[in-house]
């Protein structure tokens, strides 16, 4: 009887150990991508931007972090817009973002589709958009009432909404150490400073929030103290 109990105890310990994994609790990331404006102007141009992140992982599939972006948001067409409007916003944005990964809510194995997509996530946050505007050829307008002072600089509250997928790779110790990240972010601004035209004499303010999207690709590096996951990550 004693050998049987010993074997059962060892087997339970083995199953329990293999159902858990260690993970690093912090990560930093950086990358670049393309912005697109959806403001009060009909033409939604593309721009380039870079980003950096720092995240704290409560579990391998639940995180809270900060993000900084810097680049351009563009829109309008000085030649074809009815009022010759066009802007270039050399912006900066800072936000706090929470993310929930699919691996937190599904069962997955070492192989198969579920394991491949456990890095899918959704997220939301809050932050500030710092606008710095340039208006293209606005001084060429012949009618003074068509010269739009706008706002050359302003700050707007920002609500980023994220969807994406992360692929992580193990180091020689069996921990997730490096990763690649694909993210699509819709940024809703609580203000009219993104395109800068809300103060114009012709009252172009639409009443709808300005939005810009940001598709990015980046790399991540995991580090710091380790935690214990109740799920096997590998």
C-alpha positions, 0 to 999 in steps of 0.5 A: 500500500505504501508504494502505491500511495508514494507513486500516486503522490509523485504523480499528483505532484508531477501533474501539478508542476506541469500545469503551471509555468513561470513568467516575467512580470514586466515587459518593454516594447517599441515599434512603428506603424501607420496612422489615419485621420477620421476628423472633420475633413473629407480626406483621411490621409496616412501618416507615420508614427513610432511608439514605446510601451512598458507593461506590468503583467498580473498574469501572462494574459492580463496586463496594465501599462503605459504607452507613448506615441510620436508621429504625424496625423494628416488630413484634408486636401488644399486643392480639392477641399471645398474650403482649401483645408489641409493639416499636418499634426505632429502629435505626441500621445501618452496613455494607460492601457489595460489588455485582456488576452484570449488565453485567460478565458479559453482552454488550450493545448500545446498544439492546435488552433486554440494554442496558436491564437491564445495571444489575441487580446482586446484592450482599452485605456485613457490618456492625452493627445498633444497636438501641434498643427501645420496648415498647408497653404491656408494663406493662399486663400483670397477671401479673408473669411476663408482663412482658418486660425484653428488651434496651432497647439492643444491637448485633448483627452484620448480613449484608445481601444486596442485589438491585436495579437502577440507571439512570444518566444522562449529563452533557454530557460523556458521563459517567454523572453521575446515577442512580436506584436501586431496591434490595431488601435482606434483613438477617440479624442474628446475634443476638436484639436486633432485637425484644429478647425473647430474655431474657424469663422465658418463653424466647421465643428461637426459635434462628432469626436475626432478619431485616428487609427494606428496600425503598428508592428513592434517587438517586446522584451520580457524581464524582471521578477517572475510570477507563477501561472496556473496555466501551462504557457508552453 
